[in-house]
Amino acid sequence: MTGDPNSCGSKTTQTKERPQVSQLKVSISTAMKVIAAMAGFAVAAIFISSSQVAGQGRTPVGAWEVQHGPLHIVYAFANDGTYTYQRYGTGREEEETGVYAVQGDRLIVKPESGPQRVFRWRIGPDPATAGYGGQVLFLRYQDDREEFFYPQ
């Protein structure tokens, strides 16, 4: 600095040192790493929030079964976003595999072949025991029919 710092009318001049090129490279490299890390956290946060139900932190992970007489239907949802579906007991057995995603109260099931299915879903108390039993998986179909599945 130049000039008298106690004088009100004087001008002060500062000289700034310019960073060396090697310092700039380190700063840019560090900034890029921080940005990349933040982007990774953002993607992870989006994935986690999309796999939770309205802040409940619940997912359909596990095997769930419903039985109608001899007919059994089983959905098994894995942590890695894959599922299996089985329908058996009536002489016409079916099995499919695919991927699923949760978006709020929507459960989207996409088989390896065929169209995807979208359900409204939730986990709640068993209506057959007036809430005194365990938790069941409720699936609401496109035709507004709701079915509940017991843990297997």
N, C-alpha and C positions, 0 to 999 in steps of 0.2 A: 504494500500500500504506500501511497505517497500523499503528502499533505498533512496538515495539523488536525488530528482527530478532535481537538477541543474547539476548533473554529467552525462556526455554523455555516459560513459561506464557502468553505473550501470543498473542492471536489476530491473524492477518493477514487483511486484507480486500483483495481485488483487484477493480478495476473494469474490466470489459471494454467495449471500444467495439463497438457494434453496427455491422455493415456497412451501408452505404447500399444502398437498393434497386437502384441501377444496378450496384453491385458484385455483388450476388446474380445479376442477370440475366446478367452476363458469365460468372460462375462456372458457372451452370447451362448456358449456351450452350456453353461450352468442354467441360464434362463430357459433354454430349449428343454433341458432335462426336467426342470420344474414344471414347465407347461405340459410336457408329455405325462409326467406323473399326475398332474391335476386332471388331465383329460382321462387318464385311466381310472382315477377315483370317480369322476363324473359318470363314466360308462358303468362302473361297478354299482354306483348309487342308483342309476336308472334300472339296471338289471334287478337289483335287490327290491326296489320299490315296486317294480312291475310284478314281482313274484309274491308280493304280500297283498293281503286283502285289507284295504281301507285302514291301514295302520294296525291291524290286528296281528300282523306277523304270522298269519296262518297260510299254509299251502296245502294242497290236496295230497301231499306225499304220503304214500302208503297204499295198501290194497283194500279196496272197498267192494262189498258184495250186496246184491239184492237178489231175493229169491221169490219167484211167483210159481207156486206149485213145483213141478219138476224143473222149471227154467231157472238157471243161475246166470247172472250177469256180473262180471268182475272187471273193475278198472283198477289197474296198479300203476301208480304214478311214482316215478323215481326222481331223486334229487337232481339228476343231470338233464331234466326236461324231456325225458322219453316216457312213454307209457305203453302198456299192453292192455288189450281189451279181449275178454273171452265171454262167449255165450255158449252155454251147453246145457244138456239135460233133456232136450226135446227131440233128439235124433238128428237135428241139424246144428252141428257145432260150427262155431265161427271163432276165429282168432285174428287179431290185427295188432300191429305195432306202429308206432309213429312218434311224433313229438307233440308237446302241449305247451301252452303259455297261459299265464294268468295276467289279466289286465283288470284290476279292481275286482268287481263281482262277475267278470266274464271269464269263463274257462274255454279256451280255444284248443280243440283237439284236431290235429292234422295227421291222418293216417299216411303210411308210405304210398298207398294208392287209394284214390277216391277223394271225394270232396271233404273239406274240413267241416266240423260241427262246432257250434257255439252254444254254450250253456250259460245260464245265470247260475251261480253256485254260492254255497256258504257251508260252513260247518257249524252245527248247533246241536242242542239237546234232542235226544230221541223222542219224537212225538208219541210213540207207542207206550212210553213209560211216564208220560206227562212231565218230562224233564228230569226225572229221577234216575235215569239210566246214563249211559255214556253219550259220547258225541257221535253224530252221524254226518255223512256228506249228503247235502241236498243238491240235486241237479234239476234245474228247470229247463225243459225242452222248448224248442221254438213254438210248439203248439200250446204253450203255457201249462203243460202237464208237469207236475213236480214229483220226483221220486227220491227216496232217501236210501242210502247205502250204508250198511254197517261195516265197521272195521273188520277185516278178515284175520 
